[in-house]
Amino acid sequence: RGSRNCPIDQHHRNQCQYCRLKKCLKIG
């Protein structure tokens, strides 16, 4: 948390809202 380099995967994506948002943007 607090790091923008959070791993985007099923285990960690729920820990970091920034990552979830970033993943959504990448998927479109």
PDB file of N, CA, C, O and CB in Angstrom:
ATOM      1  N   ARG A   1       0.836  -1.189   0.000  1.00  0.00           N
ATOM      2  CA  ARG A   1       0.000   0.000   0.000  1.00  0.00           C
ATOM      3  C   ARG A   1       0.877   1.246   0.000  1.00  0.00           C
ATOM      4  O   ARG A   1       1.916   1.285   0.658  1.00  0.00           O
ATOM      5  CB  ARG A   1      -0.949   0.001   1.214  1.00  0.00           C
ATOM      6  N   GLY A   2       0.458   2.240  -0.727  1.00  0.00           N
ATOM      7  CA  GLY A   2       1.256   3.444  -0.811  1.00  0.00           C
ATOM      8  C   GLY A   2       2.248   3.374  -1.964  1.00  0.00           C
ATOM      9  O   GLY A   2       2.807   4.390  -2.378  1.00  0.00           O
ATOM     10  N   SER A   3       2.461   2.173  -2.474  1.00  0.00           N
ATOM     11  CA  SER A   3       3.364   1.999  -3.608  1.00  0.00           C
ATOM     12  C   SER A   3       2.552   1.849  -4.885  1.00  0.00           C
ATOM     13  O   SER A   3       1.585   1.088  -4.927  1.00  0.00           O
ATOM     14  CB  SER A   3       4.286   0.772  -3.400  1.00  0.00           C
ATOM     15  N   ARG A   4       2.943   2.575  -5.922  1.00  0.00           N
ATOM     16  CA  ARG A   4       2.186   2.512  -7.167  1.00  0.00           C
ATOM     17  C   ARG A   4       2.592   1.296  -7.993  1.00  0.00           C
ATOM     18  O   ARG A   4       2.015   1.041  -9.050  1.00  0.00           O
ATOM     19  CB  ARG A   4       2.388   3.793  -7.979  1.00  0.00           C
ATOM     20  N   ASN A   5       3.580   0.549  -7.516  1.00  0.00           N
ATOM     21  CA  ASN A   5       4.037  -0.636  -8.240  1.00  0.00           C
ATOM     22  C   ASN A   5       3.462  -1.907  -7.642  1.00  0.00           C
ATOM     23  O   ASN A   5       4.124  -2.945  -7.620  1.00  0.00           O
ATOM     24  CB  ASN A   5       5.556  -0.704  -8.239  1.00  0.00           C
ATOM     25  N   CYS A   6       2.223  -1.826  -7.153  1.00  0.00           N
ATOM     26  CA  CYS A   6       1.596  -3.008  -6.581  1.00  0.00           C
ATOM     27  C   CYS A   6       1.439  -4.065  -7.665  1.00  0.00           C
ATOM     28  O   CYS A   6       1.115  -3.723  -8.802  1.00  0.00           O
ATOM     29  CB  CYS A   6       0.225  -2.660  -5.948  1.00  0.00           C
ATOM     30  N   PRO A   7       1.655  -5.327  -7.352  1.00  0.00           N
ATOM     31  CA  PRO A   7       1.428  -6.395  -8.332  1.00  0.00           C
ATOM     32  C   PRO A   7      -0.049  -6.483  -8.668  1.00  0.00           C
ATOM     33  O   PRO A   7      -0.892  -6.522  -7.772  1.00  0.00           O
ATOM     34  CB  PRO A   7       1.938  -7.753  -7.799  1.00  0.00           C
ATOM     35  N   ILE A   8      -0.367  -6.516  -9.960  1.00  0.00           N
ATOM     36  CA  ILE A   8      -1.763  -6.616 -10.369  1.00  0.00           C
ATOM     37  C   ILE A   8      -2.090  -8.083 -10.631  1.00  0.00           C
ATOM     38  O   ILE A   8      -1.796  -8.613 -11.703  1.00  0.00           O
ATOM     39  CB  ILE A   8      -2.045  -5.745 -11.634  1.00  0.00           C
ATOM     40  N   ASP A   9      -2.694  -8.724  -9.654  1.00  0.00           N
ATOM     41  CA  ASP A   9      -3.096 -10.116  -9.802  1.00  0.00           C
ATOM     42  C   ASP A   9      -4.255 -10.389  -8.856  1.00  0.00           C
ATOM     43  O   ASP A   9      -4.662  -9.503  -8.104  1.00  0.00           O
ATOM     44  CB  ASP A   9      -1.907 -11.082  -9.521  1.00  0.00           C
ATOM     45  N   GLN A  10      -4.785 -11.590  -8.885  1.00  0.00           N
ATOM     46  CA  GLN A  10      -5.985 -11.911  -8.127  1.00  0.00           C
ATOM     47  C   GLN A  10      -5.756 -11.808  -6.620  1.00  0.00           C
ATOM     48  O   GLN A  10      -6.707 -11.630  -5.859  1.00  0.00           O
ATOM     49  CB  GLN A  10      -6.462 -13.304  -8.483  1.00  0.00           C
ATOM     50  N   HIS A  11      -4.494 -11.919  -6.187  1.00  0.00           N
ATOM     51  CA  HIS A  11      -4.209 -11.950  -4.754  1.00  0.00           C
ATOM     52  C   HIS A  11      -3.981 -10.548  -4.200  1.00  0.00           C
ATOM     53  O   HIS A  11      -4.270 -10.290  -3.031  1.00  0.00           O
ATOM     54  CB  HIS A  11      -2.990 -12.823  -4.477  1.00  0.00           C
ATOM     55  N   HIS A  12      -3.467  -9.643  -5.026  1.00  0.00           N
ATOM     56  CA  HIS A  12      -3.054  -8.349  -4.508  1.00  0.00           C
ATOM     57  C   HIS A  12      -3.917  -7.198  -5.007  1.00  0.00           C
ATOM     58  O   HIS A  12      -3.886  -6.113  -4.426  1.00  0.00           O
ATOM     59  CB  HIS A  12      -1.627  -8.095  -4.872  1.00  0.00           C
ATOM     60  N   ARG A  13      -4.685  -7.409  -6.067  1.00  0.00           N
ATOM     61  CA  ARG A  13      -5.422  -6.296  -6.661  1.00  0.00           C
ATOM     62  C   ARG A  13      -6.426  -5.691  -5.688  1.00  0.00           C
ATOM     63  O   ARG A  13      -6.770  -4.515  -5.807  1.00  0.00           O
ATOM     64  CB  ARG A  13      -6.140  -6.757  -7.916  1.00  0.00           C
ATOM     65  N   ASN A  14      -6.899  -6.483  -4.723  1.00  0.00           N
ATOM     66  CA  ASN A  14      -7.885  -5.979  -3.780  1.00  0.00           C
ATOM     67  C   ASN A  14      -7.248  -5.176  -2.655  1.00  0.00           C
ATOM     68  O   ASN A  14      -7.958  -4.534  -1.881  1.00  0.00           O
ATOM     69  CB  ASN A  14      -8.680  -7.123  -3.205  1.00  0.00           C
ATOM     70  N   GLN A  15      -5.924  -5.200  -2.551  1.00  0.00           N
ATOM     71  CA  GLN A  15      -5.250  -4.492  -1.466  1.00  0.00           C
ATOM     72  C   GLN A  15      -5.017  -3.030  -1.825  1.00  0.00           C
ATOM     73  O   GLN A  15      -4.852  -2.192  -0.938  1.00  0.00           O
ATOM     74  CB  GLN A  15      -3.920  -5.169  -1.133  1.00  0.00           C
ATOM     75  N   CYS A  16      -5.002  -2.723  -3.094  1.00  0.00           N
ATOM     76  CA  CYS A  16      -4.597  -1.387  -3.523  1.00  0.00           C
ATOM     77  C   CYS A  16      -5.586  -0.845  -4.544  1.00  0.00           C
ATOM     78  O   CYS A  16      -5.643  -1.336  -5.672  1.00  0.00           O
ATOM     79  CB  CYS A  16      -3.173  -1.410  -4.112  1.00  0.00           C
ATOM     80  N   GLN A  17      -6.365   0.160  -4.162  1.00  0.00           N
ATOM     81  CA  GLN A  17      -7.368   0.715  -5.065  1.00  0.00           C
ATOM     82  C   GLN A  17      -6.713   1.329  -6.296  1.00  0.00           C
ATOM     83  O   GLN A  17      -7.287   1.301  -7.384  1.00  0.00           O
ATOM     84  CB  GLN A  17      -8.217   1.761  -4.343  1.00  0.00           C
ATOM     85  N   TYR A  18      -5.503   1.890  -6.127  1.00  0.00           N
ATOM     86  CA  TYR A  18      -4.799   2.483  -7.257  1.00  0.00           C
ATOM     87  C   TYR A  18      -4.543   1.424  -8.325  1.00  0.00           C
ATOM     88  O   TYR A  18      -4.694   1.678  -9.520  1.00  0.00           O
ATOM     89  CB  TYR A  18      -3.471   3.123  -6.798  1.00  0.00           C
ATOM     90  N   CYS A  19      -4.149   0.224  -7.867  1.00  0.00           N
ATOM     91  CA  CYS A  19      -3.873  -0.864  -8.800  1.00  0.00           C
ATOM     92  C   CYS A  19      -5.144  -1.279  -9.513  1.00  0.00           C
ATOM     93  O   CYS A  19      -5.127  -1.550 -10.714  1.00  0.00           O
ATOM     94  CB  CYS A  19      -3.256  -2.063  -8.071  1.00  0.00           C
ATOM     95  N   ARG A  20      -6.244  -1.330  -8.781  1.00  0.00           N
ATOM     96  CA  ARG A  20      -7.511  -1.743  -9.375  1.00  0.00           C
ATOM     97  C   ARG A  20      -7.915  -0.743 -10.443  1.00  0.00           C
ATOM     98  O   ARG A  20      -8.360  -1.121 -11.527  1.00  0.00           O
ATOM     99  CB  ARG A  20      -8.616  -1.868  -8.298  1.00  0.00           C
ATOM    100  N   LEU A  21      -7.754   0.546 -10.125  1.00  0.00           N
ATOM    101  CA  LEU A  21      -8.095   1.583 -11.093  1.00  0.00           C
ATOM    102  C   LEU A  21      -7.204   1.473 -12.321  1.00  0.00           C
ATOM    103  O   LEU A  21      -7.672   1.578 -13.455  1.00  0.00           O
ATOM    104  CB  LEU A  21      -7.967   2.979 -10.463  1.00  0.00           C
ATOM    105  N   LYS A  22      -5.919   1.261 -12.080  1.00  0.00           N
ATOM    106  CA  LYS A  22      -4.959   1.168 -13.171  1.00  0.00           C
ATOM    107  C   LYS A  22      -5.286  -0.035 -14.052  1.00  0.00           C
ATOM    108  O   LYS A  22      -5.197   0.044 -15.277  1.00  0.00           O
ATOM    109  CB  LYS A  22      -3.521   1.064 -12.623  1.00  0.00           C
ATOM    110  N   LYS A  23      -5.662  -1.143 -13.424  1.00  0.00           N
ATOM    111  CA  LYS A  23      -6.012  -2.335 -14.184  1.00  0.00           C
ATOM    112  C   LYS A  23      -7.237  -2.071 -15.044  1.00  0.00           C
ATOM    113  O   LYS A  23      -7.299  -2.475 -16.205  1.00  0.00           O
ATOM    114  CB  LYS A  23      -6.264  -3.523 -13.244  1.00  0.00           C
ATOM    115  N   CYS A  24      -8.224  -1.374 -14.447  1.00  0.00           N
ATOM    116  CA  CYS A  24      -9.432  -1.050 -15.198  1.00  0.00           C
ATOM    117  C   CYS A  24      -9.084  -0.196 -16.406  1.00  0.00           C
ATOM    118  O   CYS A  24      -9.628  -0.405 -17.490  1.00  0.00           O
ATOM    119  CB  CYS A  24     -10.452  -0.325 -14.305  1.00  0.00           C
ATOM    120  N   LEU A  25      -8.188   0.761 -16.232  1.00  0.00           N
ATOM    121  CA  LEU A  25      -7.809   1.642 -17.326  1.00  0.00           C
ATOM    122  C   LEU A  25      -7.065   0.866 -18.407  1.00  0.00           C
ATOM    123  O   LEU A  25      -7.233   1.137 -19.596  1.00  0.00           O
ATOM    124  CB  LEU A  25      -6.946   2.798 -16.809  1.00  0.00           C
ATOM    125  N   LYS A  26      -6.246  -0.097 -17.997  1.00  0.00           N
ATOM    126  CA  LYS A  26      -5.487  -0.877 -18.978  1.00  0.00           C
ATOM    127  C   LYS A  26      -6.403  -1.795 -19.767  1.00  0.00           C
ATOM    128  O   LYS A  26      -6.203  -2.006 -20.964  1.00  0.00           O
ATOM    129  CB  LYS A  26      -4.394  -1.697 -18.285  1.00  0.00           C
ATOM    130  N   ILE A  27      -7.417  -2.345 -19.090  1.00  0.00           N
ATOM    131  CA  ILE A  27      -8.357  -3.229 -19.772  1.00  0.00           C
ATOM    132  C   ILE A  27      -9.264  -2.425 -20.690  1.00  0.00           C
ATOM    133  O   ILE A  27      -9.653  -2.892 -21.761  1.00  0.00           O
ATOM    134  CB  ILE A  27      -9.194  -4.024 -18.754  1.00  0.00           C
ATOM    135  N   GLY A  28      -9.601  -1.199 -20.259  1.00  0.00           N
ATOM    136  CA  GLY A  28     -10.471  -0.343 -21.058  1.00  0.00           C
ATOM    137  C   GLY A  28     -11.914  -0.632 -20.736  1.00  0.00           C
ATOM    138  O   GLY A  28     -12.811  -0.012 -21.308  1.00  0.00           O
TER     139      GLY A  28
END
